[in-house]
Amino acid sequence: MSEARQPHLTYKIAGEEKVTGRKAVIIQAVPKPSLGELHPYGKIWIREDDGSVLKIDWDQKSLGGFKMVEDWARDHEAEPLIVAYSEYGFEKNGLRFPSRSYTEQALVRKDRGKQSNASISIRYKSYRFFTVETETKY
């Protein structure tokens, strides 16, 4: 949602949801033809009262290498299913930090359903904050 990327995406409200008891607006970022490749997009959960990003759910087609995965899946009579999202549930001094990242790669076949090939879930729990002080002498 950076200022530099805004001309390449169209944003629309996709819904609302309560996240940790507070209202969040779900924004769908859809690429314009000018976006090109290797620029992820998807849905963003934004807390309504302060504008902080709570979650990003990446569209699988926007992930690097997806075309190769799609071609491989088609050769195996399947559809690819990649779930990738990041949650920003930790807040310190008005800044949000990741609390979880999750990615799963699966194939969906008509005759066998969903078959997960790999998944990884990373939970960030033990942030350590410290202060660095410096002194300048002239």
FIBADREN-8306 format. One record per atom (N, C-alpha, C): residue number from 1; atom name; x, z, y. Coordinates in steps of 0.2 Angstrom, whole numbers, plus 2048, in hexadecimal, padded with zeros to 3 digits. Example, Ala and Ser with C-alpha at 12.3 -4.5 7.8 and 13.67 -1.06 7.14 Angstrom:
REM residues 2
 mivo marlo   X   Z   Y
    1     N 842 827 7E4
    1    CA 83E 827 7EA
    1     C 842 827 7F0
    2     N 840 823 7F5
    2    CA 844 824 7FB
    2     C 840 827 800
***
This chain:
REM residues 138
 mivo marlo   X   Z   Y
    1     N 804 800 7FA
    1    CA 800 800 800
    1     C 804 800 806
    2     N 80B 7FF 805
    2    CA 80F 7FF 80B
    2     C 80D 7F9 810
    3     N 80F 7FA 816
    3    CA 80E 7F5 81B
    3     C 810 7EE 81A
    4     N 816 7EE 816
    4    CA 819 7E8 815
    4     C 815 7E4 80F
    5     N 812 7E8 80B
    5    CA 80E 7E5 805
    5     C 807 7E3 807
    6     N 804 7E6 80C
    6    CA 7FD 7E5 80E
    6     C 7FB 7DE 80F
    7     N 7FF 7DA 812
    7    CA 7FD 7D3 813
    7     C 7FC 7CF 80C
    8     N 7FF 7D2 807
    8    CA 7FF 7CE 800
    8     C 7F9 7D1 7FC
    9     N 7F6 7D6 7FE
    9    CA 7F0 7D9 7F9
    9     C 7EA 7DA 7FD
   10     N 7E4 7DA 7F9
   10    CA 7DE 7DB 7FC
   10     C 7DC 7E2 7F9
   11     N 7D9 7E6 7FE
   11    CA 7D7 7ED 7FC
   11     C 7D0 7ED 7FC
   12     N 7CD 7F1 7F7
   12    CA 7C6 7F2 7F7
   12     C 7C4 7F9 7F4
   13     N 7BF 7FC 7F6
   13    CA 7BD 802 7F3
   13     C 7BA 801 7EC
   14     N 7BC 804 7E7
   14    CA 7BA 803 7E0
   14     C 7B6 809 7DE
   15     N 7B6 80E 7E2
   15    CA 7B2 814 7DF
   15     C 7B4 81A 7E2
   16     N 7B1 820 7E0
   16    CA 7B3 826 7E2
   16     C 7B3 82B 7DC
   17     N 7B7 830 7DD
   17    CA 7B8 835 7D7
   17     C 7BA 83B 7D9
   18     N 7B9 841 7D6
   18    CA 7BB 847 7D7
   18     C 7C2 848 7D4
   19     N 7C7 84A 7D7
   19    CA 7CE 84B 7D4
   19     C 7D0 852 7D6
   20     N 7D0 857 7D2
   20    CA 7D2 85E 7D3
   20     C 7CD 861 7D8
   21     N 7C7 85F 7D7
   21    CA 7C1 862 7DB
   21     C 7C1 85F 7E2
   22     N 7C5 85A 7E4
   22    CA 7C4 857 7EA
   22     C 7C3 84F 7EA
   23     N 7BF 84D 7EF
   23    CA 7BD 846 7EE
   23     C 7C3 841 7EF
   24     N 7C3 83C 7EB
   24    CA 7C8 837 7EB
   24     C 7C5 830 7EC
   25     N 7C8 82B 7EF
   25    CA 7C5 825 7F0
   25     C 7CA 820 7EC
   26     N 7C7 81C 7E7
   26    CA 7CB 818 7E3
   26     C 7CB 811 7E7
   27     N 7D1 80F 7E8
   27    CA 7D2 808 7EB
   27     C 7D5 803 7E6
   28     N 7D2 7FD 7E6
   28    CA 7D5 7F8 7E2
   28     C 7D9 7F3 7E6
   29     N 7DF 7F3 7E4
   29    CA 7E4 7EE 7E7
   29     C 7E4 7E8 7E3
   30     N 7E2 7E2 7E6
   30    CA 7E2 7DB 7E3
   30     C 7E6 7D7 7E6
   31     N 7EB 7D3 7E3
   31    CA 7F0 7CF 7E6
   31     C 7ED 7C9 7E9
   32     N 7F0 7C7 7EE
   32    CA 7EE 7C0 7F1
   32     C 7F3 7BB 7EE
   33     N 7F2 7B5 7EE
   33    CA 7F7 7B0 7EB
   33     C 7FE 7B1 7EE
   34     N 7FF 7B3 7F4
   34    CA 805 7B4 7F7
   34     C 80A 7BA 7F4
   35     N 806 7BE 7F0
   35    CA 80A 7C4 7ED
   35     C 810 7C2 7E9
   36     N 80F 7BC 7E5
   36    CA 814 7BA 7E0
   36     C 815 7BF 7DA
   37     N 81A 7BF 7D7
   37    CA 81B 7C3 7D1
   37     C 81F 7C9 7D2
   38     N 81F 7CE 7CD
   38    CA 823 7D4 7CD
   38     C 821 7D9 7D3
   39     N 81B 7D8 7D5
   39    CA 818 7DD 7DA
   39     C 812 7E1 7D7
   40     N 813 7E7 7D4
   40    CA 80D 7EA 7D1
   40     C 807 7EB 7D6
   41     N 801 7EB 7D3
   41    CA 7FB 7ED 7D7
   41     C 7F6 7F0 7D2
   42     N 7F1 7F3 7D4
   42    CA 7EC 7F6 7D0
   42     C 7E7 7FB 7D4
   43     N 7E6 800 7D1
   43    CA 7E1 805 7D4
   43     C 7E5 80B 7D7
   44     N 7E3 80E 7DD
   44    CA 7E6 813 7E0
   44     C 7E1 819 7E1
   45     N 7E2 81F 7DF
   45    CA 7DD 824 7E0
   45     C 7E0 828 7E7
   46     N 7DC 828 7EC
   46    CA 7DE 82B 7F2
   46     C 7DA 831 7F4
   47     N 7DD 837 7F5
   47    CA 7D9 83C 7F7
   47     C 7D6 83B 7FE
   48     N 7CF 83C 7FE
   48    CA 7CC 83A 805
   48     C 7CE 83E 80B
   49     N 7CF 845 80A
   49    CA 7D0 849 80F
   49     C 7D6 849 813
   50     N 7DC 846 80F
   50    CA 7E2 846 812
   50     C 7E6 83F 811
   51     N 7E3 83B 80D
   51    CA 7E6 834 80C
   51     C 7EC 834 807
   52     N 7ED 83A 803
   52    CA 7F2 83A 7FE
   52     C 7F1 836 7F8
   53     N 7F6 833 7F5
   53    CA 7F5 82F 7EF
   53     C 7F5 834 7E9
   54     N 7F0 834 7E5
   54    CA 7EF 838 7DF
   54     C 7F1 835 7D9
   55     N 7F0 82E 7D8
   55    CA 7F1 82A 7D2
   55     C 7F1 823 7D4
   56     N 7F6 820 7D0
   56    CA 7F6 818 7D0
   56     C 7F5 816 7C9
   57     N 7F1 811 7C8
   57    CA 7EF 80E 7C1
   57     C 7F1 807 7C2
   58     N 7F7 805 7BF
   58    CA 7F9 7FE 7C0
   58     C 7F6 7F9 7BC
   59     N 7F4 7F3 7BF
   59    CA 7F1 7EE 7BB
   59     C 7F6 7EB 7B6
   60     N 7F4 7EA 7B0
   60    CA 7F9 7E8 7AB
   60     C 7FC 7E1 7AD
   61     N 7F8 7DD 7B0
   61    CA 7FB 7D6 7B2
   61     C 800 7D6 7B7
   62     N 800 7DC 7BB
   62    CA 805 7DC 7C0
   62     C 80C 7DF 7BE
   63     N 80C 7E1 7B8
   63    CA 813 7E4 7B5
   63     C 818 7DF 7B3
   64     N 81E 7E0 7B5
   64    CA 823 7DC 7B3
   64     C 823 7DA 7AB
   65     N 824 7D4 7AA
   65    CA 824 7D2 7A3
   65     C 81E 7D1 79F
   66     N 818 7D2 7A3
   66    CA 812 7D2 7A0
   66     C 810 7CB 79D
   67     N 812 7C6 7A0
   67    CA 811 7BF 79E
   67     C 814 7BE 797
   68     N 81A 7C1 796
   68    CA 81D 7C0 78F
   68     C 819 7C4 78A
   69     N 817 7CA 78C
   69    CA 813 7CE 787
   69     C 80C 7CA 786
   70     N 809 7C7 78B
   70    CA 803 7C4 78A
   70     C 804 7BE 785
   71     N 809 7BA 786
   71    CA 80B 7B4 781
   71     C 80C 7B7 77A
   72     N 810 7BC 779
   72    CA 811 7BF 773
   72     C 80B 7C1 76F
   73     N 806 7C4 773
   73    CA 800 7C7 770
   73     C 7FC 7C1 76E
   74     N 7FB 7BC 772
   74    CA 7F7 7B6 771
   74     C 7FA 7B2 76A
   75     N 801 7B2 769
   75    CA 803 7AF 763
   75     C 801 7B3 75D
   76     N 800 7BA 75E
   76    CA 7FE 7BE 759
   76     C 7F6 7C0 759
   77     N 7F2 7BB 75C
   77    CA 7EB 7BB 75C
   77     C 7E9 7C2 75E
   78     N 7EB 7C4 764
   78    CA 7E9 7CB 767
   78     C 7E9 7CA 76E
   79     N 7E7 7CF 772
   79    CA 7E7 7D0 779
   79     C 7EB 7D6 77A
   80     N 7F0 7D6 77F
   80    CA 7F4 7DB 781
   80     C 7F0 7E0 785
   81     N 7F2 7E7 784
   81    CA 7EF 7EC 788
   81     C 7F4 7F1 78A
   82     N 7F6 7F1 791
   82    CA 7FB 7F5 793
   82     C 7F8 7FA 798
   83     N 7F8 800 797
   83    CA 7F6 805 79B
   83     C 7FC 809 79F
   84     N 7FC 809 7A5
   84    CA 801 80C 7A9
   84     C 7FF 80F 7AF
   85     N 800 816 7B0
   85    CA 7FE 819 7B6
   85     C 802 81F 7B7
   86     N 802 821 7BE
   86    CA 806 826 7C0
   86     C 801 82B 7C4
   87     N 802 832 7C3
   87    CA 7FE 837 7C6
   87     C 803 83B 7CB
   88     N 800 83C 7D1
   88    CA 804 840 7D6
   88     C 801 847 7D7
   89     N 801 84B 7D2
   89    CA 7FD 851 7D3
   89     C 801 857 7D5
   90     N 807 856 7D7
   90    CA 80B 85C 7DA
   90     C 80D 85B 7E1
   91     N 80B 860 7E5
   91    CA 80C 85F 7ED
   91     C 810 865 7EF
   92     N 815 863 7F4
   92    CA 819 868 7F7
   92     C 81A 866 7FE
   93     N 819 86A 803
   93    CA 81A 869 80A
   93     C 817 862 80C
   94     N 811 860 809
   94    CA 80D 85A 80B
   94     C 80F 854 808
   95     N 814 854 804
   95    CA 817 84F 800
   95     C 814 84F 7F9
   96     N 812 84A 7F6
   96    CA 810 849 7EF
   96     C 816 847 7EA
   97     N 816 84A 7E4
   97    CA 81B 848 7E0
   97     C 818 846 7D9
   98     N 81B 842 7D5
   98    CA 818 840 7CE
   98     C 817 847 7CA
   99     N 811 847 7C7
   99    CA 810 84C 7C2
   99     C 80F 849 7BB
  100     N 80E 843 7BA
  100    CA 80D 83F 7B4
  100     C 80E 838 7B5
  101     N 812 835 7B0
  101    CA 812 82D 7AF
  101     C 810 82C 7A8
  102     N 80C 827 7A7
  102    CA 80A 825 7A0
  102     C 80A 81D 7A0
  103     N 80D 81B 79A
  103    CA 80C 814 798
  103     C 80B 813 791
  104     N 807 80E 78F
  104    CA 805 80D 788
  104     C 805 805 788
  105     N 808 803 782
  105    CA 807 7FC 781
  105     C 803 7FB 77A
  106     N 7FE 7F7 77A
  106    CA 7FA 7F6 774
  106     C 7F8 7EF 774
  107     N 7F6 7ED 76E
  107    CA 7F3 7E6 76C
  107     C 7EC 7E8 76A
  108     N 7E7 7E3 76C
  108    CA 7E0 7E4 76A
  108     C 7DF 7DD 766
  109     N 7DD 7DF 760
  109    CA 7DB 7D9 75B
  109     C 7D4 7DA 759
  110     N 7D0 7D4 759
  110    CA 7C9 7D4 757
  110     C 7C8 7D7 751
  111     N 7CC 7D6 74C
  111    CA 7CB 7D9 745
  111     C 7CE 7E0 744
  112     N 7D2 7E2 748
  112    CA 7D5 7E9 747
  112     C 7D5 7EE 74D
  113     N 7D2 7EB 752
  113    CA 7D1 7F0 758
  113     C 7D8 7F1 75C
  114     N 7D9 7F6 75F
  114    CA 7DF 7F8 763
  114     C 7E4 7FB 75F
  115     N 7EA 7F8 75F
  115    CA 7F0 7FB 75C
  115     C 7F5 7FC 761
  116     N 7F7 803 762
  116    CA 7FC 805 767
  116     C 803 804 764
  117     N 807 800 768
  117    CA 80E 7FF 766
  117     C 812 804 768
  118     N 811 807 76E
  118    CA 816 80C 771
  118     C 812 80F 777
  119     N 814 815 778
  119    CA 811 819 77E
  119     C 816 81E 780
  120     N 816 820 786
  120    CA 81B 825 789
  120     C 817 829 78E
  121     N 817 82F 78E
  121    CA 814 833 793
  121     C 819 838 796
  122     N 81A 838 79C
  122    CA 81F 83C 79F
  122     C 81C 841 7A4
  123     N 81D 848 7A3
  123    CA 81A 84D 7A7
  123     C 81F 850 7AB
  124     N 81E 850 7B2
  124    CA 823 853 7B6
  124     C 821 85A 7B8
  125     N 824 85F 7B5
  125    CA 822 866 7B6
  125     C 826 86B 7BA
  126     N 82D 86A 7BA
  126    CA 831 86F 7BD
  126     C 835 86C 7C3
  127     N 831 86B 7C8
  127    CA 835 868 7CE
  127     C 839 86E 7D1
  128     N 83F 86D 7D3
  128    CA 843 872 7D6
  128     C 845 86F 7DD
  129     N 843 873 7E2
  129    CA 844 871 7E9
  129     C 84A 876 7EC
  130     N 84E 873 7F0
  130    CA 853 877 7F3
  130     C 854 875 7FA
  131     N 858 878 7FE
  131    CA 85A 877 805
  131     C 861 875 805
  132     N 863 870 809
  132    CA 86A 86F 80A
  132     C 86B 870 812
  133     N 86F 874 813
  133    CA 871 875 81A
  133     C 878 873 81C
  134     N 878 870 822
  134    CA 87F 86E 824
  134     C 880 871 82B
  135     N 886 871 82D
  135    CA 888 873 834
  135     C 88D 86E 836
  136     N 88C 86C 83C
  136    CA 891 868 840
  136     C 895 86B 845
  137     N 89B 86B 845
  137    CA 8A0 86E 84A
  137     C 8A3 868 84E
  138     N 8A3 869 854
  138    CA 8A7 865 859
  138     C 8AD 868 85B
***
